[in-house]
Amino acid sequence: MIVKRGYQAELDLNNAQSTLARKHCGAARWAYNYGLRRKQEAYKAGEKTPYAPDLHREINTLKQTEIPWMYEVSKCAAQEALRDLDSAFKHFFRKVALKKQGKWKGKCGYPKFKSKKKAIGGARFTGSIHVYPDAIQLPRLGLLRLKEHNYLPMNVKIGSATISEKAGRWYVSICVHEEQAEPTQATGEVIGVDLGIKTLATCSDGRTFDNPKALRKKLNKLKRTSRRHSRKQKGSQNRKKAKTRLARMHARIANVRKDALHKATSAIVARTKPASERPAVIVLEDLHVSGMLKNHRLSRAIADVGMYEFRRQIEYKARAAGVQVKFVSRWYPSSKTCSECGWIHEDLTLAERVFICQQCGVVLDRDENAAFNLAASGSLIEVPRVTRELTPVDIM
Ligand SMILES: [Zn+2]
């Protein structure tokens, strides 16, 4: 089967290249804002809404007079930004329609003007894109060196490439259409995975994945750095410097977190292992993360764990490995139910890290108990148990 996949790699740009890359991002932003303004004007005047091709034609005319700098960049920058604008409106109208039917409670997301102050942003390219072991060739930007060699796939159909900047580093992401062999159905045991705050993930087969220790340390440092940033005078050069430092730290934390998530999800899905060692079913709790984020005490911890991201990774990795993913309703009391006898501990608090059953007397790690319940609810197959020895720290 043909699957769409994304790859991202860091670029190693020289000064001329990063200047040109910035110009492309600037052109994309300009085109997006121009299109948004034009759409709004047309709406107010009761005229027909201009779409991406119409707007691109207008920009091409403007190039000859008002915006000659647009000649310096690839036509893709404006073209793709205008397409993004069209799809932003499409999503907005879709949500408005859903809201009318009462199926959507959040914001509808009316497209906003993009600001240079917020982020440099990015620019997407289509057309002639070539990947080499240590470089990528893009329209107008030419050959750009890659920091990681032999990572981006070669000899595949490339749909598009996007350059973007984050905390002083440049990246390229490509969307490829890959031929992927149909996976054989996995036949291993059913695994329940409980996502938590103390530990990142606890599996019913006894494995646990911890949150990286580096994260906690970095978070303390982050607090200090953001305090320093907020104390600097607004508009000052020092504030700018502090902002860059803060952005770099945020990016670093995000990377550490992403790495931990990828390692855990890859280990759980075990794609490279034979079918009998891959889980037939992975059972996850269908968490209502947005509801949980409103709890301020937990928000930091939950945001850290990145539960949405965990679930997203498990889903796409499982698809490629012939592993089924099932979700258990978020109302199912996986933490409160005894995985041995089914007794429900009604007033179990979040602080209680150990589950002690008052009916059958079993003592289990809280997350492990939840993982057993999840695995059991995923199928009628008996889940083999590997119980981790509880340490005194757990009991405390
Ligand atoms: Zn019990």
Residues whose N, C-alpha, C, O or C-beta is under 5 A from the ligand:
A	BS01	ZN	C338 E340 C341 G342 W343 C357 Q359 C360 G361 V362
